[in-house]
Amino acid sequence: MKGAARVEAFLEMMAAERGAADNTLQSYRRDLEDAAAELASGLTEAGTAELRAYLDGIAARGFAPSSQARRLSALRQFYKFLYAEGLRGDDPTGPLDGPR
């Protein structure tokens, strides 16, 4: 399963199991697609250091702390899903701090 298919599976789970609203799903899709475009190793393979650099980059581009926090939340939920499904052996977002 490639990165885009994993994002789709994650969004389907969020809709079915958690009853996520359409706006939430659209926001998560946008946030994950943006991260995927920025991460050289790919969204599903990225490590903690690469994710930290991505989050630092969006802060440097002037994203509001609330937008940074939402992106981090989307990433956390996505990697928890991958871990729970056995598609990743770790959660690289664990050591990441939220925006200040």
N, C-alpha and C positions, 0 to 999 in steps of 0.2 A: 504494500500500500504506500503510495507516494504522499508527499506533504499535503497537496490539495485534497486528496481523498481522506486523509486523516483529519483535516480541518472540517470537512463535510461530515464525517462520522461524529466528531466532537459536537458540532452544531446540532446534529440530529439527536444526540444524547441530551443536550441541554434543553431542547424543545420537548422531547418525549418524557424524560425522567424528572426534569426540574421545572417544566412548564414555563420556560423562559419566553418572555414577550418578543414579538417580532423586532421591535426596536433594539432590544438587547442583543438578539442574534445578529442583526445587521451591524451593530457596533463591534461585536466580537469578530465577525467576519472581516470587517474593515481593519481592525487593529491587528489581527493575525496576518492578513495579507500584506499590510505595511511592514510588519516585522519580517515576514518571509522575504520581501524584496530587499531588505537591508542586511540580512544575515548571510554572510558568505558561505557558511557551511550548511545552510538550509534550516528551516524552522524546526523540523523534527530532530535534527542532529546537533543543534546549537548547545554550547556549554555555558556555564555560569559567567565566565569572563566575557564571552561574546554578547550575551544578553545584557550584562552590565554596561558594556560599551554602547549597545543600541539604546538603552534607557538614558545614558548620559548624553547621547547624541540628540535624542528628542528634547531633552531639557535644554541643551545648547541652542536648539532651533527655536526656543521660546514657547514650547508647549506649557500650558498652565499646569500647576501641580495636580489638579483634579484630572486632567487628561492623561498625565503621566501615570497617575494611580490607576486609572481605568485600564490603560494598556498593560500595566503590570498585573492587574487582576485577570485580564483575559489570558495573559501568558501563564499565570499560575494555574488557572482552571484547565487550560489546554494541557500543560505538562502533567498535572495530577491525573487527568483523563488518560494520557498515554501510559503513565506508570500503572494505573489501575487495570488497564487493558493488556498489560504485559508487552507493550510496544516500545517501552524504554525501561531501563533498569534503575533510573534515578530521576529525581526532580531537580533540574538545574536552577529553578527559581527559589529554592529553599533559602540560600544565603543572601538573597537580594533584599535590600532595604527599599521601602517606599520613598517617594519624593519628600523633600524637606520643605 
